[in-house]
Amino acid sequence: AQYGKENMVIARCIVREEHPDNERFASDCEKWFGMPITNLINEKFDGSIYKVFESRKYIAGIAGAPCTLELKKAVRLAFQLPTDKHVFGYCAEEQDRWDHFLDANNVDAVSPLIERGIEHSDCLAMLKNAGIELPAMYKLGYQHNNCMGCVKGGAGYWNKIRIDFPEMFNRMATVSRKFGARIVKVGDTRVFLGDLPEGVGDYQKEPEIQCGIFCHMAEQEIAA
């Protein structure tokens, strides 16, 4: 409504390990927008976090997670034009993150949700009012619609993944051990995912998992 449909491109980065219900959700949103969604994918890795891990022989550490860089940031950079105005979905409660992003990135960007004081819960309510069923990950009780097994998750998160998506849990446990990545903490100790005791952790009390451009930018600052 603000910029005119003829000037807009709605872009989505495909990640294979996201829940398959995201395809249904995207289709519902296309009908709501009255516009197509342009799907972007890193063809070198076929959009898969595991192909990134295998190529890099690295899963996560002080430099962050390479899946975000390869499957999201690199894809966006290859697609965007120098004249683009970027519209990001930061919510009103993310004002600090948004300010940090603007300080660290030389892009012409706006966040209409922040401008209008719209919070994450408001977005979910707007979808409900539009008759759009929430993505499956939200309905299963996850705070964000990330992969079915995000390397940035805590003990409680991974024990929930173990219950909801046991195949994805086992796959990540195998690959993380292969590359020597102790991706989960039990108390103050990092352990291999396969050694995580069942029932440990409280997902609802753990920090929210963020997986996006801002995360990669911040992780690169830490590693520098």
GIKACOR-V624254 format. One record per run of one state. SS is the DSSP state (A for helix, B for strand, O for the rest). FROM is the first residue (numbers start at 0). TO is the last residue. Records with the same first field share a line. If there is no record, write none. Layout:
BEGIN
SS->FROM-TO  FROM-TO
END
This chain:
BEGIN
O->0-3  7-8  13-19  33-35  40-41  45-47  56-59  61-62  64-64  79-84  87-90  104-107  110-110  115-118  129-134  139-153  164-164  178-182  186-187  191-191  195-201  205-211  223-223
A->4-6  20-32  42-44  48-55  65-78  91-103  111-114  119-128  135-138  154-163  165-177  192-194  202-204  212-222
B->9-12  36-39  60-60  63-63  85-86  108-109  183-185  188-190
END
